[in-house]
Amino acid sequence: MSMYRRIFCGVLGMVVMAGAARAEEAGKLEEVAAFGKNQPIGMAVASKPNRVFVSFPHKEPFLYGLTEIVNGERKPFPNEEWNRYDTTKPESHFVNVQDLFVDGGDDLWVLDSAPGAAGSIFGKEGGAKGGYFKLVRIDLEKNEVARVYDFPDLAKEKSGLNDVCVDLGHGLAYLSDPGQKAIVVLDLESGKTRTVLQEHASTLATPGFKLSYEGKEMVDGEGKPFSSNVNGIALTKDEKYFYYRAINQTKLYRIETKYLADAGLSAEELGKKVETVAETGVCHGMVTDAKGNVFLTDSMNQAMKYVTPEGELKTLVTDERLIWPDSLGVGSDGYLYLTCAQMNRLPKYHGGEDKVSYPYRAFRVKLP
């Protein structure tokens, strides 16, 4: 072998090794915080500066509903009083924090969703008892609540509001509602809502589609399989596209926000604007980055995946600790943040035996 060829091969080898190192670094899961037996549900990350928020449903053991993670520790947010459980003053206290979202202006939105019909959040039919729902906007410069929306016109006996995205350009919030099998569109000025894409093919779970983990179907003690209609949602950073999907099916859908904003479109006309993006497998939560990638949880494969702007499905990281990865946030530090809810290991789906691997955790992984 000539000297020049040896030099070329050596340089090529170093380039390959450097590329492999970068790939390994990009796929490394890092723990951000541990929460003991408190199950994390919501996740959001603000950018000015990089601030990480995690929410928890109201169930024992209970500490706080909404927290900011500071040096790996939970701090009640925006203060202790909002996190003091008090159902006599739901307008000024968190009841059951479900989802978080940081908008384009860097305000934090908190969906406080407590469905009245047991399990309606997973797509069951509504019951006689109405639930409680509010959406809270928090000014992150002042760390103060700026406005509370209480959904006066929502069908609370049927609804199970699950996730939220806020489109400042159109002055709207979009909320997934597996209970009503629909998307709820909230006008941020008036506080009024519209229910759209109700029982459209894109918002429905596939009949008979069962989830199976670690060799066991996810079925409760009454023999009812876990099932959720439209659940995970995401909004592109330019607020042009709204992505959504049900858990119990395998496709990712999207629609342009200009159509969701057009109250003059009929249900049939709006339904025709829906696009099928990709086959992605089972997913619970989604978020987008500035490049237009859509990140999706993949609990059945203990992985995080993403769909590129070109529609390619790629794997970001696979790790045995990714047990029901649920909610996501994109940081300005170049990381994707996520929580793991371990829903599939709850006693409800194991004859009363707790299979959760404690502590519950939040993680981060480098963006591609």
MIVO-222785 format. One record per residue: x, y, z of N, C-alpha, C, CB in turn. Coordinates in pm, whole numbers, plus 50000, padded with zeros to 5 digits. Glycine has a CB too. Example, Ala and Ser with C-alpha at 12.3 -4.5 7.8 and 13.67 -1.06 7.14 Angstrom:
2
513194943150780512304955050780513204967050780511314955350905 512854977550708513674989450714512905000350787514084994050572 
END
This chain:
368
500864987950000500005000050000500895012550000499035000150125 500575022249913501385034249905501175042950029501045042149778 502135052250049502065061150164500785069650158503315070250171 500455074850034499275083350020497995075750050499215089149879 498005062650007496815054750032496645052050181496865041549955 497815049750249497745047450394497215059850466499145043550450 497695071650422497245084050483495745086050461498025096050427 495305083450336493875084850302493015075550387493645081950152 493455062950398492685053150477492645057150623493285039050464 493785062550671493825066850812492865078350837495225070950851 492855088250748491955099550762490505094950752492255110250655 490235085950653488885080750637488435073550763488815071350517 489335065850823488995058650945488645068051059490135049650986 489415079051069489135088851175487795095551154490245099351182 487465098451028486175104650997485025095351034486105108350847 485175082350998484155072451031483985071251182484505058850970 485115070551254485065069351400484415081651462486465067451456 484745093651410484145105951463482645105951438484795118451399 482255101451318480825100751287480105091051378480625096651143 480725079651404480135069651494480005075151635480965056851495 481025082751678480985088651812479845098551823482325095551846 479675106851717478575116451719477235109251721478655125851598 477105098451644475865090751641475575084651777475935079651535 476655079651843476475073651976476035084352075477775066852024 476655096252067476315107052158474865111452137477265118752138 474435112152011473085116551980472045106752032472905118351831 472425093952046471475083852089471595080152235471635071752006 472245088352315472455085152456471375091752542473855089652502 470675083552619469615088452706470215092852840468525077452728 469915105152883470435110453008469295113253105471255123252984 469455109453230468435112253331468475126853371468615103253454 467295133253376467185147253414466735148653559466205154653321 465785140253598465245140753734464535127653766464285152653752 464445124553895463715112853942462615117554037464685102554013 461465110454036460285115354108459715105254208459235119154011 460485095354246459975085654341458755078554287459645092354473 457645078754363456415072254320455395082054263455795064754437 455835094254232454965104154168455065102654017455335118554211 453945099253953453935096353810453935109253727452705087853774 454985111553646455015123453561454135121553438456455126753517 453405131953401452515131353285452895141953182451055133153329 452815154753219453105165553125454565169653125452255177453155 455035174853010456405179752996456405191352899457365168352948 457135201952931457325213152838458635220052873456125223152844 459255226152772460535233052792460445246952731461715224952730 460725257052811460785270852762462195273552711460385281152874 462335284252634463635286552569464405298752618463435287752423 463755307752691464445320152730464425322152881463795332252661 465325315952957466315305952914465685292052910467545305953009 466525281652897466055267752893465485264153031467205257952852 464145262753038463485259453164462615247253143462645271353216 462715237553233462035224753218460895223753319463025212953236 459695220353269458505219153353457925205053339457455229753315 457495199453452456895186153454455645186653541457905175353507 454575180053495453325179853573452995165653617452165185653491 452115165053717451745152253779450235151953805452525150053912 449565140853775448135139753804447905138953954447515127453733 446695141953996446395141154139446055126854178445245150554176 447045119654223446835106354281447935103754381446795095354171 447615095754479448575093354588449685083854544447845087554710 450915086054592451315097454675451395110154592452675094754743 450915121354648450865133854572451735144354640449405138954560 452485151754557453315162554608452885175854547454805159854578 453095177354416452695189554345452075185754211453915199054324 451215194654159450635192454027451535197553916449295199154019 452175209053937453045215153836454365219153901452355227453771 455455215253837456775218153894457735223153787457345205753961 458715230753830459875234053747461045225853799460195249553750 461805219953707462965211853747464195220853752463185199953649 464745222653871465905231253891467015222753955465555243653981 468085220853880469205212653928468735198653970469915219454045 467825193153891467345179653917466285178554025468475171053953 465895189754084464905189654192463615196454148465465196554317 462485191854204461175197754173460885209954260460085187354191 460445220754195460005232654267458565235354227460935244954236 457655237454323456245240054287456155252654202455365241454415 455345252054096455255263354004453785266253972456055260453875 453355278853963454165290853984454455293754130453465302653923 453755286654222454005288254365453365276754441453455301854415 453555276754571452995266054656451465266454658453535267454800 450885278454659449445279854675448685273554558449065294454688 449135275954435448465269854320448535254654326449095274854190 449545249354391449735234854400449115228754525451195231754396 448485236854608447785231554725446445226154678447605242454836 446195213354700444975207054650443775212354725445045191754662 442885219554653441705225554715440595225854611442015239854769 439705215954614438635214954514437535225254536438045201054515 437555232454649436565243054672436935255754595436435246154822 438175256754549438635268454473439385263854347439535277554560 438715256454260439415251154143439905261854047438515241754069 439305273754052439725284353962441115289753996438715295553965 441605287054117442905292354157443835281454215442725303354260 443445268754195444275257554240444225246554134443785252154378 445335239454119445355228454023444575216554078446815224253991 443765210553991442945199054029443605186053983441525200253969 443935185253854444535173053799445295176853671443435161953769 446525181853687447265187153573447605175953476448545194253620 447205178053349447315167653248448425170353146446005166153176 448475182553092449425185052984449975199252993448775182752847 451165201152932451845214052931452265217552789453065213953024 452325230552760452775235152629453395249052643451595235452527 454535251152575455145264452570454915270152431456685263852604 454295282052424453935287852295455105295652233452725297052310 454845301552116455895308752044456365321252114455415312351910 455585326352210455985337852288456635334152420454805346652314 456845321152440457485315752560456615316852686458795322652584 455315316352670454415314952784454085300252803453125323252765 453835296352927453515282452960452005280852972454215278253091 451465270552905450035267352911449855254152986449415266652768 448925254053079448705242653167447275237553150448985246353315 447125225353102445795219353088445495211453215445715210152962 444475216153287444035209753411442755202253379443805220353526 442865189053360441775181053306441415169753400442145175553169 440195170253452439715159753542438365154753492439595165053689 438375145153397437125139953341436225134053448437405129453235 434915136453435433975131153534433665116553512432715138953531 433535112453387433265098453357434565090653367432635096753215 434605080853456435835073353480436405067753351435585062153578 437655071253324438325065653207438005072753077437975051453193 437195083453081436815089852955438025095452882435815100952981 439075098252956440285103352893440885093052798441305107352999 440525080352815441015069952725439965065852622441435057852805 438935073952607438015071852497436715064852531438685064152395 436435062452660435145056552696434025066452669435135052352845 432825061352662431685070252645431505078452772430395062352611 430905090152758430695098852872429675093352969430265112452825 429675098953090428725094653191427845106353234429455088753311 427055104153336426135114553381426875125953451425095108653475 427985122653516428735132753591429665140453500429525126153705 429595153853508430495162053428431865163153491429905175853408 432885165053409434235166653459434565181353482435225160553363 435805183853522436265197653543437455200053451436645200253693 437445211453379438515214553285438845229453289438125210353143 440135232453288440555246253268441915246353199440625253953404 442175257453130443455259653064444045272453123443295260652907 445255271553173445885282653244447095287753165446315278253386 447125300853140448305306753076449155313353183447895317152966 450445309653186451375315253284452435323453212452025304053369 452565335953251453595344953198454925340953261453255360053227 455845335853179457115330953234458115341953262457725321053138 457845354153220458715365253260458385369553402458555377253163 457085369253434456645373153569456435361153660455365381253560 456385349053600456065336953676454715338253747457155333853779 453745343853672452415346153727451345341153630452205361053758 450215336853686449085332853603448505345353537448005325453687 448365344953403447875356353328446395355153293448675358053202 445935342753269444525340753235444135326153255444245345153089 442875324053289442335310653307441105309153216441965307953457 441075298653135439925295353050439205283353114440375292052902 437875284353125437145273753196436165265953109436395279753312 436195267752978435405259652885433915258952921435975245652879 433225270252929431805269952969430905262652872431295283952985 431315261852743430455255452643430905241252607430415263852518 431825235452683432305222052656431335211552710433695220052718 431165200552637430305189552682431055181652790429895180152563 430985186552912431825181253020431465167153063431745190353138 430255162653031429895148853066430465138852966428375147453072 430985143752854431545135052751433045137252730430825137152621 433515149052764434875152952729435945146152815435015167852740 437125145052756438305140352828439525147352773438455124952816 439555160752780440655168352721442005162652765440555183152760 442905160652669444135153352699445415161352675444175140952616 445585166952555446785174552521446395187952461447685166652423 447335197652466447055210952416448225216452336446715220352531 447915223952230448885231952154448275245752136449245225152015 449105256152135448605269852123449195276451999448945278052249 448315281351914448635287651786448395302651801447785281451668 449455310251834449295324551857448925332051730450565330351916 449415327251616449135333751489447655334551458449825326651379 446925324051491445475323751467444685326851595445065310151412 445375328651707444685331551832443845319951880443825343551816 444365307551862443605295551895444435285751977443095288851769 443745277552053444365265752116443675253552060444255266252274 444455242852035443905230251985444105219752094444605225851851 443035212552126443085202652233442565189352183442285207452356 443295178652211442795165352177441755161352280443955154952170 440685154952233439595150852321439215136452289438365160352307 439925126752347439595112752320438195108952364440585103752387 437655115852466436305112952510435275116052403435995120752635 435435127452337434515131452230434985126952092434325146352231 436165120452087436725115651960436865127251863435835104451899 437485137951910437495150251833438665159251873436175157651852 438815170151797439705181051833438835192651879440635185151712 439185198651992438485210452041439335222752007438225209452196 438695232651944439375244951906438885256151997439115248551755 439795262052073439455272452170439895286052117440115269652307 438985295652110439305309352071439895316452193438035316952018 441145320852182441845326452298441325340152340443315327352268 440625346952251440065359952287438715358452356439925368752164 437815350952294436455349752347436295338752452435495347252234 437155328652446437015317252536436025306852489436625321952671 435455308852369434475299352315435185288052240433485306552220 434505276652230435105265052166434265260052048435285253852266 434945252951959434305245251852434855231051858434565251751710 434035221251832434465207351828434515202951683433505198251911 435705198851637435895195751495436485181751477436815206251429 436375176751355436885163551318436365152551411438405163551320 435155154551462434565144851555434225131851481433305150651622 434765120851532434575107551475435025106751328433105103551485 435975115251293436635114051163437565101951172437435127251125 437865095551062438725083751063440065086451132438965078850921 440555098751122441865102151179441845104051330442375114651114 440665105851390440595107951535440145095551612439655119351565 439875084651540439345072551603440395061751624438235067051520 440285054951737441085042851758440575031951664441015038051908 441485023451620441085012351533440375001751616442315006251461 439154997851580438424987651657439234974751669437054984651590 439294969451790440014956851813441514958051821439684947351705 442044970351809443494972451815443934972251962443904986051745 444664961852001445094960252140446594962652155444734946252192 446954968552268448364970652299448884958752378448574983752377 450094954552347450704943252418452134946652455450664930452330 452464945152584453794948352634454354936652712453754960852722 455624933952687456334923452762455534910452765456624928252905 454924907452651454194894852636452814894552697454984884152695 452294906252738450974906652803450124917752742451104908752955 448884914352706447974924452655447584934152768446714917852594 447414946752732447094957152830445574957352852447594971052783 445124948852946443704947052976443514948753126443204933052928 442464956053166442254958453309441524946853375441464971353329 441244948353506440624937653582439214934253539440614941253725 438564943453465437224940853415437244934753276436404953653414 438454931853227438594925953096438534935952982437534915853076 438634949153015438564959452912439964963352867437804971952966 440264962052738441574966052686441734981152692441754961052542 442974985752715443274999952706442985004652565444765002852745 442295016052552442025021452419441875036452428440765015152357 442525043652338442395058152333442195062852191443605064852395 441175071352172441005078352046442065089352040439555084252033 441825099751960442835110151937443455114652070442215122251864 444775114952074445475117052201446655126552183445955103652257 447775121452126448955129552107448785139751996450145120852078 449255152152019449175162851919450475170851919447965172051948 450715178051809451905186551798451645197551697453155178151758 452305208851717452175220451629453565224351580451475232351701 453705226451449455015230551397455355244551449455025230251241 456645247551455457095260251512456585272251433458595260651518 456375270451301455815281351221454295281851228456265279951076 453715272851307452265272151332451465269351204451785285151394 452115263051105451425260050979450675246850985452415259750865 451285236751049450685223351052450395218851194451595213350982 449275212251210448875205951334448875190851312447465211051382 449685183551390449785169051381448985162651494451275164451385 448405151051467447625144451571447455129551537446245151251588 447005121851638446765107651616446135101351740448075100451580 445485090151720444995081951831446125072551874443715073851790 446045067351996447055057752042446835044251975447015056252196 445595039551975445305026051926445125025751774444065020551994 446145029651704446255028351559447705031951523445205037651482 448085031951398449495033051363449855044651272449925020551298 448905053051236449165063751140449285077451207448065064151035 450085086151145450225100051186449505108751084451725104151199 448695118251133447925127051047448315141651073446415125051067 447975150250976448155164450996447105172150917449585168850956 446935184850955446055193850883446625207850895444585193150938 446485215950793446965229750801446085237650898446975236450660 446735245850980445995253251083445025263451023446975260351175 445295267950901444375277550839442985271350821444915282250704 442945258250807441655251550793440965249850929441825237950726 441755247051033441165246151167440635259751211442205240951268 441255270351161440855283951198439615288651121441995293551174 439265281651015438145285750930436855279550981438405281750784 436115287251060434865282251118433775280551013434385291751228 434005285650892433005284550787433015271350714433195295350690 434075263250735434145250250668433185240350734435575244850672 432505232550652431635222050706432505210550756430615217050598 431905201450832432635189850882433205181650766431725180950970 432425180350661432885172750545434035179650475431725170550447 433935192750458434995200350393436285199850474434565214950373 436175201350606437365200950691438005187150688437005204750835 437195176750691437715163150687438535160250564436585153350695 438195166650454438935164550329440315171250330438125169750212 440535180050425441825186950435442865178950515441635200650499 442445168050575443355159750656444305151950565442545150050746 445575151750602446595144450527447145133150612447725153950483 447375121550550448075110650617449565112650593447595096550564 450345113350702451775116650692452645104350680452205124750812 452455094750771453335083050773452765072150861454735087050823 453255059950839453025048750931454105049551038453045034650855 453695051151163454685053251269454625043051382454515066851325 453635034351383453475025451497452725032351609454825020551546 452665026251726451945031651841452695043451900451725020751947 451965054151931452575066351985451645072552088452905076451873 452245078452193451455085152297451615100252293451865080052434 452835105052272453085119352275453945123852158453745123252404 453835136852123454585142252010455015156552039453735141751882 456055160951965456475174851967457285177351841457305178252097 457415189951799458195193351680459405201751718457335200651577 460405202151629461535211251649461555221651537462875203451653 462535230651543462605241651448462905236951306463655251551492 463455224951292463775219551159462575212951092464905209551170 461475211551165460285205251109460185190451136460255207350963 461105184951218460995170951259459845169351358462335165951321 459135158251348458075155051444458545143151527456705151951372 458775145451655459245134851744458065127551805460155140651855 458165114351808457075105951855457605095551954456355099051737 456835093152058457165082252149456845068852082456405083652284 457565058652119457325045052066457485035252181458315041551947 456455034552265456565026652387456695011652361455355029152474 456095006852253456114992452227457524987552193455164988952113 458394996752149459774993252118460775000252209460084996651974 460255006352318461085013652413462045022952339461875003852503 461445031452257462245040152169461595053752152462435033552033 462415063152100461935075952053462235076651904462605087952131 461245080351825461415081351681461075095451634460555070951607 461345098151507460935111051451460675109751302461995121851478 459745117951255459425118651114460045131451059457885118251089 460875130350957461525141950898460535149750813462735137550813 460895162150775460015169850686459735162850554460615183550659 460635153550516460445145950392459555133650412461785141750337 459115131250536458225119950563458935107050598457375117550448 460255107550623461005095450661460875093050811462495096850621 460665080450850460605076750990461975071851035459525065851014 462545078251138463865074651188463825072451339464895085451153 464795064651389464905062151533465935071451594465295047351560 465555078451700466465087451770467225080151880465695099251830 466525072051959467175064752067466305052952108467435074052190 466965042052145466295030452202466945027452336466375018052107 466135025352440466695023352573465655015952657467085036952640 466095006152736465164998152817464465006452924465914986652883 464985018452952464335027253051463155034952992465345037053107 462975034352861461875041252796460595032752806462215044352647 460015033052926458805025252955457615034752948458895018353097 456835033452838455735042452808456205057052809454595040352910 457185060752724457525074952710456275082352669458675077152606 456045094052729454725100152720454725114352665454085100052853 455285123852741455235137852701456625143152671454565146352810 456685152952577457965157452523458095172552524458145152252382 459335177152527459635191352513460965193152444459635198452650 461085203452361462335206152290463015218152356462075208952138 464255215952401464985226652469465795234952372465875220852574 466155247152415467035255652335468495251452352466845270352375 468725241152435470075236052459470435224452366470225231552603 469555221552268469855210852173469425197052217471295210652145 468535196252319468075183452369466555182052357468495181652515 466125169652338464725165952349464515160552490464315155352240 463525165952561463215161652697461945153152695463045173952793 461855143452788460685134652789460435128552925460835123752686 459185125152949458815117853070458435103553034457655124953144 458515094653131458065080853114456995077953218459255070753126 455775074953172454635073453262454425059053310453385078153194 455015049153241454905035053278453455030553296455675032453406 452555035753214451135032153223450915017053212450335039353114 451685010753126451504996353101451904987753219452304992252981 452584993453319453014985653435452184988553561454464988553464 451134996453547450304999653662449544987353711449325010953627 449204986853841448484975453897447174972353823448174978054043 446544982753768445284981253696445374970853586444854994453638 446554969453526446724960353412447494947653449447434967553299 447674945353581448404933453625447724926953746449864937053660 446404926853745445674920153852445944925853989445994905753852 446234939153995446484945654123447944945954163445714938954228 448814939154088450244938954122450944950654056450894925554080 451724958054135452434969754085453724965354016452734979754200 453824967753884454994963753807455884975653771454554956653681 455554987553825456314999653792457744998453840455645012053853 458675002853757460095003153793460395017053852461015000053669 460405017953985460625030854051462125033954058460015030854193 462475046954063461585058454061461125061853920462265070354124 459985069253912459605075153784460685085353747458185081853791 460885087353615461985096053573461615104853454463195087853539 462425115353437462425123453315463825122153256462045138553342 463895122353121465175120753052465345131552946465275106852989 466555131752888466795139952771467735132652678467365153752810 467695136152550468555130252448468855141052344467875117652382 470055140952289470435151252192469535150652069471905149652152 469165162352018468405163151895469265158951776467855177251874 468655153651670469445149451556470045161451480468575140951461 
END
